[in-house]
Amino acid sequence: MPTIKEDFFVKKKWLSIIVLMLVTMTTLLNGCNRNTNLITVRLNEVVHSIFYAPQYVAMEKGFFRDEGLDIELTTGWGADKSMTALISNNADIAFMGPEASIYVKNEGKEDFVINFAQLTQRAGNFLIGRTQEDFDWDTIKGKTIIGGRPGGMPQMVLEYILKINNIDPHADVEILTNIDYTATAGSFIGGTGDYTAEFEPSASKIENEGKGYVVTSLGIESGLVPYTAYMAERSYMKANPDVIQKFTNAIYRGQLWVEEHTPEEIAKVIKPQFKDTDMDLLVQIIDRYKRQDTWRKDPYFEKAGMDLLQNILDTAGELDARVKYDEIVTTEFAEEAIKNIE
């Protein structure tokens, strides 16, 4: 039988254990409470791509959580699907080409969509040839190019570039537009076409396999195009300006971080988003994008970019009417983010 002294120490030991358990539970509960205090933002991205590295940096570095936001990310796999998610209230914010917002405005939707932050400023695809060459646009005449979906932004940018280089996309070259975008690289490797327009990682994979070579960047050739931007319905933006501001702040921090760090450092941060991509390939792709100044250094959506975008749509015959810049673009959140963070 234990003595009174031994009994005291046993009770003291168990009391310490109980106190420790209570402290641990309280800490966990407080952590849960902090999480429930985060505002959930349903973000639908058009595709999941290394092309959007600053967004994934903002997610992986906790910049959204620093702003009190919990990002619920889904992928539309197409601008039409991302826009449908937005206007059917299955997403709060959508990330895609701003041409989609032009189409919605021209359709007469009362609660139209407004762009509030721009991420990329160049097209993200490259023209791949079968040989390494001192490329000149005149050499492409009479050749076959694997292009994109008719009316899609990649195809419209390709046609625009051809036209500004005095090449008729319907007479001087043959553009194949009936191949699914997931199969274009395989078709080219299999012998179809003289050239193919490819996004990453296909462009680098083709080069690494010695099956083709990047002859020019369509992002460089087309100029500074607002290729992707964040947008929300006017009603959501009016009801949740604080959320839009916090979101823009986080994106801007992601842009700054990407600008200030090496491809290797960026790849290491976003690797959890691309688990199946080899690290060396990830670095190679980021380096290519970074060298061509793919990402904006801030989320400000410039009028010149919207003007060029509408020129591209008009040239492709996809623009019913021009939309005023200040009707579908707001820069107030970008301006506030730049002011506050810098």
N, C-alpha and C positions, 0 to 999 in steps of 0.2 A: 504494500500500500504506500502511495507517495506521501511524502511529508507535506506540511503546509507550505513550506518554502518551494518544494518541487512543483506543487500544484499551482502556485502563483506564477512561476516561470512558464509552465505549460500554457496557462491561460493567457499570459502576456504574449507568448509566441503566436498563439492562434489569433489573438486580437490584432497583432501586427499584420498577419496575413490577410485578415478580413478588411482592415483599413486599406492595405495595398490594393486589394481587389476592388474596393469601392472607388478608390482614386482612379484606377485603370478604367473602370466602367464609366466614370464621370467624364474622363478624357475622351473616350470613344463616343459617348453620347454628345459631347460638345462638338466633336468633329463632325458627327452626323448632322447636328443642328446647323453648323456652318455650311455644310453641303446643301441642306434644304433651303438655306437663305440665298443660294445662287439662283439667278434668273435663267431658266432654260430657254435657249434660242435654237429653234429648229432651222438648221442651215442645209440647203440642198445645193450641192455642187454639180456642175454639168457632167464632169468626168473626174475620176481620181487620178491625178497626174503630177509628176515631178515638176511640170510646168508651173504649178501653183505653190512652189516651195515656201514662200513667205507665210502663207496661210497655215501650213503644217508646222512651221517654226513657232508661230503664235500659239498653236495648240499644244505642242510638245513642251515648250518653255513655260507654259502656264500663264501667258499674257492675258488670255480671256478670263481665267479664274481670278487673276489680279484685279480685273475690272468687275468682278462679281457675276460673271457669266459662265454658264455651263453649256457648251456647244454640243448639240445633238446632230451629228453629221450623217446625211444620207447622200447617195449619188444618183443623179437622174439618168445618166448615160444618154444624154441628148438634151439640147436646149428646149425642145418642145416639151419634154417630160419635166424638166426643171421648172419651166414656166407654168405648166399645168399644176404642179405641186404648190407653187406660190399662189396662184389665183384661186385655187380650190381650198385654201387654208390648210394645206398639209405641210407648209413651210412658212416660216416667218421672214426669212431672208433667202434669196437665191443668188447663186454665183454662176454667171454665164456670160456669153457675148451680149453686149448692150443693144445689138440689133434687134434682139427679141423684145426689148422695151419699146422700140420704135414701132414694131409690128402691132403690139398691143395698143399703143396710143392711136395708131391709124385705124384700128378696128373700132374705135369709138368707145372703148370701155371707160366708164365713168370713174371707177376706182383704178386708175392706171398705175403703172409701175415707174418708180423713180430710182435712178442710179445715184448712189451716195458715196461710193469709194471705188477707185480703180486699182487693180492689182498688176496686170501685165500691160505692157505698152508696145509689144511686137507680136507678130504671128509666131507661133511656136513650132512651125514645120520647116522642113528643109527639102531641097530638090536633090534627089539622088540619081547619079548617072552610073553607067556600067564601067566606066574607066575614069582614072584620074585625068583631068583635063584642065586646060586654061580656058575656063568656061566663058562663052560669049552668047548672048541671047540669040544672035543670028544663026548660030549652029543648031538651034532647036527646031528651026523650020523644017517641016516635012517629017518630023519625028512623032512618036507616040508617047503620051504621058499618062500615067495612072493618076487620076485626080481624085476629087471627093464627090460627095453627094450634091447633085444640082440644087442650087439655092442655099447650100450650107456655107458657112463662113470660109472654111479652107478653100473650097472651090471658087468662091467669089474673089478671094484675095489672089489666087493663082491667075484667074482670068484678068483681074485688074493689072497685075504685074506684066502679063503678056501684052496687054493693050498699051501700057505706057512705054513699052519697048517696041512699039509698032508691029506687033504680031497679032493677027486675028485669031482668037482662040477657036473659031469655028471653021476657019479656012486654011490657015497656015500650019496648024498642028492638029493631031487627033488626040482628044482627051477622053480617056475611058472613065465614065462616071457610074458604071453599073456594077462595080466591085465593092463589096461590103468593106467598110474601113478597117475591120479587123483582119481582112484577108489581103489587103493591098501589098504588104511587105512579102508575104508568101508568094503571091502571084508574080511579083517582080523577080524574086529569087528563082522562081520556076521558069522564067524566060519571057514573061509578058512585058511589053513596053520597052522603050529606050530609057525612059526616066520615070521616077515615081516621086510624089510629094508625100513625105513621111514625117510624123511627129516622133518624139522620143517616147519610149526607148528604141523603137524600130530603126530609126536612123543610125544610131550608134551600133546596134546589133548587126545591121547589114554591113557596116564598115568593118567591124571587128571580125566578121566571118569572111571578109574579103570578097563579098558578093556585090559590092557597089561602093560608091564614094559620094560624099556630100560635095556637090559642085557649087552650091550657093545657098544662102539662108533666105528663105522667103520673108522672114521677119525683117531682115535688113533691106531687102529689095522693095518691100511695100511701104516702108517708113513707119513712123510712130502711130500705130493703130491701137485704139483702146480695145484690145482683144477680149478681155474679160473684166467684169466689174460686179460689184455687189449691189443688189437692188431689193426694194421692198415696195409693197403697195402703199399708195399715198395715205390710206386710212391707218395702216399699221405705223407708219412713220410719224403721223400726227399724234397718235395715241401713245407712242413709245419713243419719244426723242432721246430719252436717257439711255435706252438700250442701244439705239443706233449709234449714239456718241461713244458709248463704252466699246461697242463692237469695232468701230472705226479706230479708236485708240489702240486696241489690241493689234489690229491689222497693221497699223503704222509702225508699231514697235517691231512686228515681224519683218516689215520691209527694211527698217533700219538695221536690224540684226543681220539680215542677209547681206546687206550692203557692206557691213563692217567685218564680215567673217569670210573665211576661205571656203572653197567648195568642199574640202575635206571636213571642216567643222560643221557646215550645213548638212552634209550627208549623214554625219553621225547623229545629228539631232532628229532628222526626219526619217531615219531608217525604220523606226517602229511602224510608220505609215506604209512602208514598202518592204515588208519582211522577205518577199520572194525575189527581190532585186539584189544582185551581187553588189557589194560595197564599191568595188572598183568601177563598175558600170554606173552606179549612182553618182560617184564623184565626176566621172567623165561627162555625164549628161548635165549636171549642175554647172560644171566648168564651161561647157559650150553655151549654155543659156546665160551665164553670168558675163562671159566675154562679149556677147552681142547686146548687152544692156536690155535684157528681156523684161526685167521687173522695174516698175516705177519705184522711185526712192521715197515717195509719199503717196497718199491715197487721193490726191487732187485730180479730178477729172476735167481736163482742159477742153475748151471749146474747139480748138484746132483739131483735136482728136475726133470729136463728134462730127465735125465738118468732113474730115477725111473718110470716116466710116460711112457717112451718107453718100459720099462720092462713089465709094466702092459698091454700095447697094444699088445706087442709081445706074452705074455702069453695067451692073449685072442684070438690070431690068427687074429688080426685086423691091424697088421703093415706090410705093403708091403716091406718097407725098412727103415732102421734107417736114421734119418736126423741129420746132424751136428748141434750141439747146437748154434754155432755162425752164422748159416745161417738163423735161424728163431727166434733168441732171440738177442735183443740188451739191454745192461745195461747202456748205456751212459746217458740216460735221468734220470734213477733212481739214478745213481751216482751223477749227477749234482744236483738233488733235495735234496739228503741227504747232500751234501756239502753246499748248499745254505741255507737250512732251519735249519740245526743244527749249 
